[in-house]
Amino acid sequence: QVQLVESGGGFVQAGDSLRLSCVASGLSSYAVGWFRQAPGKEREWVATVVSGGARDYGDSVKGRFTIWRENDKNTVYLQMNSLKPEDTAVYYCHTVVRGTKYWGQGTQVTVSS
């Protein structure tokens, strides 16, 4: 059983930064991604980091967000800079292990204008 635990959300002003963390043991061989879901909207892919460290980002966050992993800490991070009100959402950590999808409980990010 894979457990993903997110932390780091909060309430910030537009232009501020936040760093989210996703802790999960045993995932060094798997890709881990961040998704987000705003009220009334579908869940949106934000970023992914694969086991070798290569990264990819959704267009709406490219250039502002950075994802990376520290396998010795069993942690995947999402650094979010230049936050905008439209970044307000619940952010979820996600992975797929042997065909089974796993999600964390989510962490709320609220960006005020």
C-alpha positions as CSV (number, residue, x, y, z in Angstrom):
1,Q,0.0,0.0,0.0
2,V,1.4,3.4,-1.1
3,Q,0.7,6.4,1.1
4,L,1.2,9.9,-0.1
5,V,1.2,12.7,2.4
6,E,1.2,16.3,1.2
7,S,2.0,19.4,3.2
8,G,3.0,23.1,2.8
9,G,-0.3,24.6,1.6
10,G,-1.5,27.9,3.0
11,F,-3.0,31.3,2.4
12,V,-0.7,33.8,0.5
13,Q,-0.9,37.0,-1.5
14,A,-0.5,37.2,-5.2
15,G,3.2,37.2,-6.1
16,D,4.2,35.2,-3.1
17,S,5.8,31.7,-3.0
18,L,5.0,28.4,-1.4
19,R,6.7,25.0,-1.3
20,L,4.7,21.9,-1.2
21,S,6.0,18.5,-0.1
22,C,4.8,15.0,-0.8
23,V,6.3,12.3,1.4
24,A,6.0,8.7,0.3
25,S,8.4,5.8,0.9
26,G,9.4,3.4,-1.8
27,L,8.7,5.5,-4.8
28,S,12.2,6.2,-6.0
29,S,11.6,4.0,-9.1
30,Y,8.3,5.7,-10.0
31,A,7.1,9.0,-11.5
32,V,5.4,11.3,-9.1
33,G,3.2,14.1,-10.1
34,W,1.3,17.1,-8.7
35,F,-2.3,17.8,-9.7
36,R,-4.7,20.5,-8.6
37,Q,-8.4,21.0,-8.4
38,A,-10.2,24.3,-8.0
39,P,-13.8,24.6,-6.9
40,G,-16.2,23.7,-9.7
41,K,-13.3,22.7,-12.1
42,E,-11.8,19.4,-13.2
43,R,-8.6,18.1,-11.7
44,E,-5.6,19.6,-13.6
45,W,-2.2,18.2,-14.1
46,V,0.5,20.5,-12.8
47,A,3.9,18.8,-13.0
48,T,5.6,15.4,-13.0
49,V,9.1,14.2,-12.1
50,V,10.2,10.8,-13.3
51,S,12.6,8.4,-11.5
52,G,15.6,9.7,-13.3
53,G,14.8,13.3,-12.4
54,A,13.4,14.6,-15.8
55,R,10.6,17.0,-15.3
56,D,7.6,18.3,-17.2
57,Y,5.0,21.0,-16.5
58,G,1.6,22.2,-17.4
59,D,1.5,25.3,-19.6
60,S,-0.3,27.3,-16.9
61,V,2.6,26.9,-14.4
62,K,5.7,26.6,-16.7
63,G,8.4,29.1,-15.7
64,R,6.8,29.7,-12.2
65,F,6.7,26.2,-10.6
66,T,9.6,23.8,-10.1
67,I,9.3,20.1,-9.2
68,W,12.1,17.9,-8.0
69,R,12.7,14.9,-5.8
70,E,15.0,13.9,-3.0
71,N,14.9,10.2,-2.9
72,D,17.0,10.0,0.3
73,K,14.2,11.9,2.0
74,N,11.4,10.0,0.2
75,T,10.0,13.5,-0.8
76,V,8.9,15.2,-4.0
77,Y,8.7,19.0,-3.8
78,L,6.8,21.6,-5.7
79,Q,8.2,25.1,-5.5
80,M,5.6,27.6,-6.5
81,N,6.7,31.2,-7.3
82,S,4.9,34.2,-8.6
83,L,1.6,32.8,-7.4
84,K,-1.6,34.1,-8.9
85,P,-5.2,34.0,-7.7
86,E,-6.0,31.4,-10.4
87,D,-3.5,29.0,-8.7
88,T,-6.0,28.7,-5.9
89,A,-6.9,25.0,-5.6
90,V,-6.4,21.8,-3.6
91,Y,-3.1,20.3,-4.6
92,Y,-2.7,16.6,-4.8
93,C,0.3,14.3,-5.1
94,H,-0.1,11.3,-7.4
95,T,1.7,8.2,-8.6
96,V,1.0,5.0,-10.3
97,V,2.5,1.8,-9.0
98,R,2.0,-1.5,-11.0
99,G,-1.1,-0.1,-12.6
100,T,-2.7,1.2,-9.5
101,K,-3.3,5.0,-9.0
102,Y,-2.6,6.6,-5.7
103,W,-3.5,10.0,-4.5
104,G,-2.7,12.0,-1.4
105,Q,-5.3,13.7,0.8
106,G,-4.5,17.1,-0.8
107,T,-3.3,20.4,0.6
108,Q,-5.1,23.7,0.1
109,V,-3.4,26.6,-1.6
110,T,-5.3,30.0,-1.5
111,V,-3.8,33.0,-3.3
112,S,-5.4,36.3,-2.6
113,S,-5.3,39.3,-4.9
